[in-house]
Amino acid sequence: MSYVSGFVAAVPTANKQAFIDHARAAWRLFEKHGALEQWECWGDGVPEGEVTSFPMAVQAKPDETVVFSWILWPDKATSEACMASMGTDPDWQTIAEMAFDGKRMIFGDFEPVVMERRG
């Protein structure tokens, strides 16, 4: 069954194109290491909550936009092998620095339990 790596981060709004460029460069390596899909979504209507929210989770500042991203893998083993390659494949060093503060990014890996698709 498929496996998903998910990410939420706050990106300086002025760095939108740098974020897109970085994501496209990263895709080449994720794909090389077995990823099936990569989705990078720029926040458009991400409300601030009273108790919790995406902006609060990543400590978004007024000049930042929340991004929601995920990578679809064929399985957990492929995901783990790709993440391990970041310490061994020198191609990862060719990607420009992230366009945001990675310390405020939240991420995790998920096993799908319901998958529905139209058509």
C-alpha positions as CSV (number, residue, x, y, z in Angstrom):
1,M,0.0,0.0,0.0
2,S,1.1,3.6,-0.6
3,Y,2.8,5.7,2.0
4,V,2.8,9.5,2.5
5,S,5.3,12.0,3.9
6,G,3.6,15.2,4.9
7,F,4.9,18.7,5.6
8,V,3.7,22.0,6.8
9,A,5.9,25.1,6.9
10,A,5.8,28.9,6.9
11,V,7.6,30.4,3.9
12,P,8.4,34.1,3.6
13,T,5.8,35.3,1.1
14,A,8.6,37.1,-0.8
15,N,10.4,33.7,-1.3
16,K,7.5,32.0,-3.2
17,Q,9.5,31.5,-6.4
18,A,12.6,30.3,-4.5
19,F,10.3,27.8,-2.7
20,I,8.9,26.6,-6.0
21,D,12.4,26.3,-7.5
22,H,13.7,24.4,-4.5
23,A,10.6,22.0,-4.6
24,R,11.2,21.3,-8.3
25,A,14.9,20.6,-7.7
26,A,14.0,18.3,-4.8
27,W,11.4,16.5,-6.9
28,R,14.1,15.2,-9.3
29,L,15.8,13.5,-6.4
30,F,12.7,12.3,-4.7
31,E,11.6,10.8,-8.0
32,K,15.1,9.3,-8.5
33,H,14.7,7.6,-5.1
34,G,11.2,6.2,-5.9
35,A,8.6,8.9,-5.1
36,L,5.4,8.7,-7.1
37,E,4.1,12.2,-6.6
38,Q,5.0,15.4,-4.9
39,W,2.5,18.1,-4.1
40,E,3.5,21.6,-2.9
41,C,0.6,23.8,-2.0
42,W,0.8,27.5,-1.3
43,G,-1.6,28.7,1.4
44,D,-4.7,30.5,0.1
45,G,-7.2,30.8,2.9
46,V,-5.4,29.3,5.9
47,P,-7.2,30.8,8.9
48,E,-5.5,31.6,12.3
49,G,-7.2,29.5,15.0
50,E,-8.1,30.3,18.6
51,V,-6.6,27.1,20.1
52,T,-4.6,25.6,17.2
53,S,-4.1,26.0,13.4
54,F,-1.6,25.6,10.7
55,P,-0.2,29.1,11.1
56,M,0.1,28.5,14.9
57,A,1.7,25.1,14.4
58,V,4.6,26.6,12.3
59,Q,4.7,29.9,14.1
60,A,3.9,31.8,10.9
61,K,4.8,35.5,10.9
62,P,2.6,38.1,9.2
63,D,4.9,38.2,6.2
64,E,4.9,34.4,5.7
65,T,2.6,32.0,3.9
66,V,1.8,28.5,5.1
67,V,2.6,25.7,2.7
68,F,1.1,22.2,2.8
69,S,3.1,19.5,1.0
70,W,3.2,15.8,0.7
71,I,5.1,13.1,-1.2
72,L,3.4,9.9,-2.2
73,W,5.6,6.7,-2.1
74,P,4.9,3.2,-3.2
75,D,5.6,2.0,0.3
76,K,7.3,2.8,3.6
77,A,10.5,1.1,2.6
78,T,11.0,3.3,-0.4
79,S,10.3,6.4,1.7
80,E,12.9,5.3,4.3
81,A,15.5,4.5,1.7
82,C,15.1,7.9,0.1
83,M,15.4,9.7,3.5
84,A,18.5,7.6,4.2
85,S,20.0,8.6,0.8
86,M,20.2,12.2,2.0
87,G,23.3,11.2,4.0
88,T,24.8,9.2,1.2
89,D,23.8,10.6,-2.2
90,P,25.9,13.7,-3.1
91,D,23.2,14.9,-5.5
92,W,21.2,16.1,-2.4
93,Q,24.1,18.7,-1.8
94,T,23.4,20.3,-5.2
95,I,20.0,21.6,-4.2
96,A,19.8,25.2,-3.0
97,E,19.1,25.9,0.6
98,M,15.5,25.8,1.7
99,A,13.6,29.1,1.2
100,F,12.2,28.9,4.8
101,D,13.1,28.2,8.4
102,G,13.2,24.4,8.5
103,K,13.2,24.4,12.3
104,R,9.5,25.5,12.2
105,M,8.5,22.9,9.7
106,I,6.3,20.1,10.9
107,F,6.4,16.7,9.2
108,G,5.6,13.1,9.5
109,D,5.0,9.9,7.7
110,F,1.6,8.3,7.3
111,E,0.0,5.1,6.3
112,P,-3.2,5.7,4.3
113,V,-6.3,4.1,5.8
114,V,-8.9,5.5,3.4
115,M,-8.2,6.5,-0.2
116,E,-11.1,7.7,-2.4
117,R,-10.8,9.1,-5.9
118,R,-13.4,10.2,-8.3
119,G,-13.7,8.2,-11.5
